[in-house]
Amino acid sequence: MHDLALSRRDWLASAATVAGASMLAPAAAMSAPSAPGRLRQSVCRWPFSRVPFPEFARSVRAMGLEAVDLVTEEEWPIVRDAGLVVSMVTPTTRSDFLTNGLNDRAHHAVVLRELERAIEGAARFGWPNVIAMPGNRRGKTDAEIVDTTVEALRRITPLAEERRVTIHLEMLNSRVDHRDFSVDTTALGVAIAQGTGSPRVKLLYDVYHMQIMEGDVIRTMETHASYIGHVHTAGVPGRHEIGEQQELQYPAIMRALASRGFSGFVAHEFVPTGPWEAALRDAVTRCTV
Protein backbone atom coordinates (compact mmCIF):
# COMPACT_ATOMS: atom_id res chain seq x y z
CA MET A 1 0.00 0.00 0.00
CA HIS A 2 1.23 3.50 -0.76
CA ASP A 3 2.49 5.44 2.27
CA LEU A 4 -0.44 7.84 2.03
CA ALA A 5 -2.73 5.12 3.32
CA LEU A 6 -4.35 5.77 6.69
CA SER A 7 -7.81 5.67 8.14
CA ARG A 8 -10.15 8.55 8.87
CA ARG A 9 -9.95 7.53 12.54
CA ASP A 10 -6.13 7.84 12.41
CA TRP A 11 -6.47 11.26 10.83
CA LEU A 12 -8.89 12.45 13.51
CA ALA A 13 -6.63 11.12 16.25
CA SER A 14 -3.57 12.92 14.87
CA ALA A 15 -5.24 16.17 13.84
CA ALA A 16 -4.33 19.35 15.66
CA THR A 17 -6.62 20.79 18.32
CA VAL A 18 -9.39 22.77 16.66
CA ALA A 19 -8.63 26.50 16.51
CA GLY A 20 -11.27 29.14 17.12
CA ALA A 21 -13.17 30.19 14.00
CA SER A 22 -13.86 33.54 15.62
CA MET A 23 -10.20 34.40 15.01
CA LEU A 24 -10.60 33.96 11.26
CA ALA A 25 -12.15 36.72 9.20
CA PRO A 26 -14.62 35.43 6.60
CA ALA A 27 -13.82 36.20 3.01
CA ALA A 28 -15.49 35.39 -0.28
CA ALA A 29 -13.66 32.64 -2.14
CA MET A 30 -12.59 33.14 -5.72
CA SER A 31 -14.46 31.10 -8.26
CA ALA A 32 -12.65 27.84 -8.89
CA PRO A 33 -12.42 26.58 -12.46
CA SER A 34 -15.25 24.08 -12.51
CA ALA A 35 -14.85 20.58 -13.84
CA PRO A 36 -17.19 20.06 -16.79
CA GLY A 37 -20.35 18.12 -16.25
CA ARG A 38 -23.52 18.25 -14.20
CA LEU A 39 -22.11 17.33 -10.78
CA ARG A 40 -20.10 19.37 -8.28
CA GLN A 41 -16.96 17.50 -7.27
CA SER A 42 -14.90 17.73 -4.10
CA VAL A 43 -12.20 15.67 -2.38
CA CYS A 44 -11.74 14.58 1.23
CA ARG A 45 -8.62 15.85 2.92
CA TRP A 46 -7.74 12.91 5.17
CA PRO A 47 -6.61 10.33 2.55
CA PHE A 48 -4.12 12.91 1.24
CA SER A 49 -3.14 14.44 4.59
CA ARG A 50 0.58 13.83 4.11
CA VAL A 51 0.58 16.19 1.15
CA PRO A 52 1.19 19.74 2.45
CA PHE A 53 -2.23 21.35 2.48
CA PRO A 54 -1.39 24.54 0.51
CA GLU A 55 0.11 22.38 -2.25
CA PHE A 56 -2.86 20.03 -2.13
CA ALA A 57 -5.37 22.89 -2.31
CA ARG A 58 -3.65 24.48 -5.30
CA SER A 59 -3.56 21.18 -7.19
CA VAL A 60 -7.19 20.43 -6.36
CA ARG A 61 -8.30 23.80 -7.69
CA ALA A 62 -6.24 23.37 -10.85
CA MET A 63 -8.08 20.09 -11.52
CA GLY A 64 -11.40 21.94 -11.55
CA LEU A 65 -12.64 20.72 -8.18
CA GLU A 66 -14.70 23.23 -6.24
CA ALA A 67 -14.15 22.14 -2.67
CA VAL A 68 -12.41 20.08 0.00
CA ASP A 69 -14.27 17.83 2.45
CA LEU A 70 -13.66 17.10 6.13
CA VAL A 71 -11.26 19.93 6.83
CA THR A 72 -10.32 20.88 10.37
CA GLU A 73 -11.08 24.43 11.39
CA GLU A 74 -7.53 25.74 11.54
CA GLU A 75 -7.16 24.92 7.83
CA TRP A 76 -10.22 26.84 6.64
CA PRO A 77 -8.20 29.92 5.60
CA ILE A 78 -6.05 27.75 3.32
CA VAL A 79 -9.19 26.51 1.57
CA ARG A 80 -10.60 30.01 1.26
CA ASP A 81 -7.33 31.49 -0.01
CA ALA A 82 -7.06 28.77 -2.68
CA GLY A 83 -10.45 29.81 -4.07
CA LEU A 84 -12.18 26.69 -2.78
CA VAL A 85 -14.93 26.01 -0.25
CA VAL A 86 -15.20 23.49 2.57
CA SER A 87 -17.92 21.18 1.32
CA MET A 88 -18.24 19.29 4.62
CA VAL A 89 -17.17 20.70 7.98
CA THR A 90 -15.78 18.35 10.62
CA PRO A 91 -17.06 19.56 14.01
CA THR A 92 -14.28 17.98 16.09
CA THR A 93 -10.94 16.21 16.03
CA ARG A 94 -11.92 13.87 18.88
CA SER A 95 -10.45 10.43 18.31
CA ASP A 96 -13.80 8.91 19.38
CA PHE A 97 -15.84 11.09 16.98
CA LEU A 98 -17.01 8.06 14.97
CA THR A 99 -17.92 5.88 17.95
CA ASN A 100 -19.40 8.24 20.56
CA GLY A 101 -22.23 10.08 18.88
CA LEU A 102 -25.83 11.16 18.84
CA ASN A 103 -27.44 7.79 19.62
CA ASP A 104 -26.37 7.94 23.29
CA ARG A 105 -27.73 10.59 25.66
CA ALA A 106 -24.48 10.41 27.62
CA HIS A 107 -22.75 12.07 24.66
CA HIS A 108 -25.43 14.59 23.70
CA ALA A 109 -23.98 17.54 25.60
CA VAL A 110 -20.53 17.21 24.04
CA VAL A 111 -21.70 16.40 20.52
CA LEU A 112 -24.35 19.11 20.38
CA ARG A 113 -21.89 21.69 21.68
CA GLU A 114 -19.47 20.70 18.91
CA LEU A 115 -22.21 20.86 16.29
CA GLU A 116 -23.35 24.25 17.49
CA ARG A 117 -19.84 25.65 17.21
CA ALA A 118 -19.33 24.07 13.79
CA ILE A 119 -22.63 25.41 12.46
CA GLU A 120 -21.83 28.93 13.65
CA GLY A 121 -18.36 28.77 12.12
CA ALA A 122 -19.62 27.32 8.86
CA ALA A 123 -22.22 30.06 8.60
CA ARG A 124 -19.58 32.77 9.08
CA PHE A 125 -17.42 31.36 6.30
CA GLY A 126 -20.28 30.42 4.02
CA TRP A 127 -19.59 26.68 4.18
CA PRO A 128 -22.78 24.71 3.45
CA ASN A 129 -22.53 21.44 5.41
CA VAL A 130 -21.55 19.91 8.76
CA ILE A 131 -21.10 16.18 9.37
CA ALA A 132 -22.64 14.32 12.34
CA MET A 133 -22.15 10.77 13.57
CA PRO A 134 -24.66 8.54 15.41
CA GLY A 135 -21.92 6.44 17.05
CA ASN A 136 -21.60 2.75 17.86
CA ARG A 137 -24.57 0.52 18.64
CA ARG A 138 -23.45 -0.96 21.98
CA GLY A 139 -26.48 -3.23 22.21
CA LYS A 140 -29.14 -0.67 21.29
CA THR A 141 -32.06 -1.64 19.08
CA ASP A 142 -32.76 0.14 15.82
CA ALA A 143 -35.75 1.89 17.41
CA GLU A 144 -33.61 3.16 20.30
CA ILE A 145 -30.97 4.42 17.89
CA VAL A 146 -33.51 6.29 15.78
CA ASP A 147 -35.35 7.79 18.74
CA THR A 148 -32.25 8.98 20.60
CA THR A 149 -30.54 10.37 17.49
CA VAL A 150 -33.69 12.19 16.40
CA GLU A 151 -34.08 13.60 19.92
CA ALA A 152 -30.58 15.08 19.75
CA LEU A 153 -30.90 16.43 16.23
CA ARG A 154 -34.18 18.17 17.01
CA ARG A 155 -32.30 20.22 19.59
CA ILE A 156 -29.82 21.54 17.02
CA THR A 157 -31.93 21.81 13.84
CA PRO A 158 -33.45 25.22 14.71
CA LEU A 159 -29.93 26.68 14.68
CA ALA A 160 -29.07 24.87 11.42
CA GLU A 161 -32.22 26.20 9.80
CA GLU A 162 -31.55 29.73 11.02
CA ARG A 163 -27.92 29.65 9.81
CA ARG A 164 -28.78 27.81 6.57
CA VAL A 165 -26.26 25.06 7.25
CA THR A 166 -27.20 21.44 6.57
CA ILE A 167 -26.31 18.65 9.01
CA HIS A 168 -25.36 15.42 7.25
CA LEU A 169 -25.60 12.11 9.07
CA GLU A 170 -23.22 9.52 7.65
CA MET A 171 -23.87 5.79 7.43
CA LEU A 172 -20.76 3.57 7.78
CA ASN A 173 -20.29 -0.13 7.18
CA SER A 174 -20.19 -2.34 10.27
CA ARG A 175 -18.78 -5.40 8.46
CA VAL A 176 -15.26 -4.36 7.48
CA ASP A 177 -14.15 -0.98 8.80
CA HIS A 178 -16.37 0.08 11.69
CA ARG A 179 -17.52 -2.91 13.73
CA ASP A 180 -20.61 -2.18 15.83
CA PHE A 181 -21.39 1.11 14.06
CA SER A 182 -25.08 1.75 14.56
CA VAL A 183 -26.46 3.46 11.46
CA ASP A 184 -25.12 1.10 8.82
CA THR A 185 -27.98 1.04 6.30
CA THR A 186 -29.75 3.66 4.24
CA ALA A 187 -33.10 2.70 5.76
CA LEU A 188 -31.91 3.63 9.26
CA GLY A 189 -30.47 6.91 8.02
CA VAL A 190 -33.71 7.79 6.24
CA ALA A 191 -35.75 6.99 9.37
CA ILE A 192 -33.64 9.46 11.35
CA ALA A 193 -33.79 12.19 8.70
CA GLN A 194 -37.56 11.75 8.44
CA GLY A 195 -37.94 11.82 12.22
CA THR A 196 -36.31 15.23 12.55
CA GLY A 197 -38.85 16.83 10.20
CA SER A 198 -36.17 19.31 9.15
CA PRO A 199 -34.97 20.07 5.61
CA ARG A 200 -31.59 20.82 7.20
CA VAL A 201 -30.93 17.17 8.06
CA LYS A 202 -29.72 15.07 5.15
CA LEU A 203 -27.70 11.90 4.60
CA LEU A 204 -24.09 11.62 3.58
CA TYR A 205 -24.30 8.60 1.29
CA ASP A 206 -20.90 6.93 1.12
CA VAL A 207 -20.98 4.60 -1.88
CA TYR A 208 -18.10 2.51 -0.51
CA HIS A 209 -19.78 1.84 2.83
CA MET A 210 -23.24 1.18 1.42
CA GLN A 211 -21.94 -1.15 -1.29
CA ILE A 212 -20.40 -3.27 1.47
CA MET A 213 -23.58 -3.25 3.56
CA GLU A 214 -26.41 -3.48 1.06
CA GLY A 215 -25.37 -3.03 -2.57
CA ASP A 216 -28.11 -1.99 -5.02
CA VAL A 217 -26.49 1.44 -5.01
CA ILE A 218 -28.22 3.14 -7.93
CA ARG A 219 -31.76 2.09 -7.04
CA THR A 220 -31.21 2.98 -3.38
CA MET A 221 -29.91 6.44 -4.26
CA GLU A 222 -32.78 7.05 -6.66
CA THR A 223 -35.39 5.86 -4.16
CA HIS A 224 -34.08 8.09 -1.39
CA ALA A 225 -32.85 10.99 -3.51
CA SER A 226 -34.71 13.59 -1.46
CA TYR A 227 -32.76 12.61 1.68
CA ILE A 228 -29.27 12.35 0.15
CA GLY A 229 -27.42 15.64 0.24
CA HIS A 230 -23.79 14.59 -0.14
CA VAL A 231 -21.92 11.63 -1.64
CA HIS A 232 -18.51 10.03 -1.01
CA THR A 233 -16.64 7.79 -3.44
CA ALA A 234 -14.08 4.99 -3.07
CA GLY A 235 -13.42 1.64 -4.70
CA VAL A 236 -14.73 -1.66 -3.33
CA PRO A 237 -12.97 -3.69 -2.04
CA GLY A 238 -10.10 -1.83 -0.40
CA ARG A 239 -11.25 1.81 -0.41
CA HIS A 240 -8.74 2.66 -3.11
CA GLU A 241 -9.03 4.18 -6.58
CA ILE A 242 -12.36 3.99 -8.42
CA GLY A 243 -11.08 2.51 -11.68
CA GLU A 244 -11.59 -0.87 -13.32
CA GLN A 245 -9.76 -2.78 -10.57
CA GLN A 246 -12.81 -2.58 -8.28
CA GLU A 247 -16.44 -3.64 -8.54
CA LEU A 248 -18.40 -0.38 -8.75
CA GLN A 249 -19.31 1.36 -12.00
CA TYR A 250 -18.89 4.97 -10.99
CA PRO A 251 -19.79 6.58 -14.33
CA ALA A 252 -23.17 4.81 -14.22
CA ILE A 253 -23.69 5.84 -10.59
CA MET A 254 -22.86 9.46 -11.44
CA ARG A 255 -25.21 9.47 -14.43
CA ALA A 256 -28.02 8.23 -12.19
CA LEU A 257 -27.27 10.97 -9.67
CA ALA A 258 -27.19 13.67 -12.32
CA SER A 259 -30.42 12.46 -13.86
CA ARG A 260 -32.16 12.99 -10.51
CA GLY A 261 -30.98 16.59 -10.40
CA PHE A 262 -28.56 16.02 -7.53
CA SER A 263 -27.20 19.42 -6.48
CA GLY A 264 -24.90 18.45 -3.60
CA PHE A 265 -21.21 17.58 -3.74
CA VAL A 266 -19.61 14.32 -4.82
CA ALA A 267 -16.44 14.09 -2.71
CA HIS A 268 -13.69 11.58 -3.45
CA GLU A 269 -12.62 9.68 -0.33
CA PHE A 270 -10.35 6.93 -1.64
CA VAL A 271 -6.85 6.12 -0.40
CA PRO A 272 -4.49 6.22 -3.40
CA THR A 273 -2.13 3.31 -3.98
CA GLY A 274 0.05 5.27 -6.40
CA PRO A 275 0.70 8.90 -7.32
CA TRP A 276 -2.14 10.84 -5.77
CA GLU A 277 -2.57 13.52 -8.43
CA ALA A 278 -2.96 11.01 -11.25
CA ALA A 279 -5.42 8.99 -9.19
CA LEU A 280 -7.52 12.03 -8.33
CA ARG A 281 -7.54 13.33 -11.90
CA ASP A 282 -8.76 9.93 -13.07
CA ALA A 283 -11.54 9.95 -10.46
CA VAL A 284 -12.65 13.42 -11.54
CA THR A 285 -12.78 12.28 -15.16
CA ARG A 286 -14.79 9.15 -14.31
CA CYS A 287 -17.31 11.18 -12.32
CA THR A 288 -17.73 13.92 -14.91
CA VAL A 289 -21.06 13.21 -16.62
Buried (B, 14 or more C-beta within 10 A) or exposed (E): EEEBBBBBBEBBBEBEEBBEBEEBEBEEBEEBEEBEBBBBBBBBBBBBBEBEBEEBBBBBBEBBBBBBBBBBBBBBBBBBBBBBBBBBBBBBBBBBBBBBBBBBEEBBEBBBEBBBBBBBBBBBBBBBBBBBBBBBBEEBEBEBBBBBBBBBBBEBBEBBBEBEBBBBBBBBBBEBBBEEBBBBBBEBBBBBBEBBEBEBBBBBBBBBBBBBBBEEBBEBBEEBBEBBBBBBBBBBEBBBBBBEEBEBBBBEBBBBBBEEEBEBBBBBBBBBBEEBBEBBBBBBEBBBB
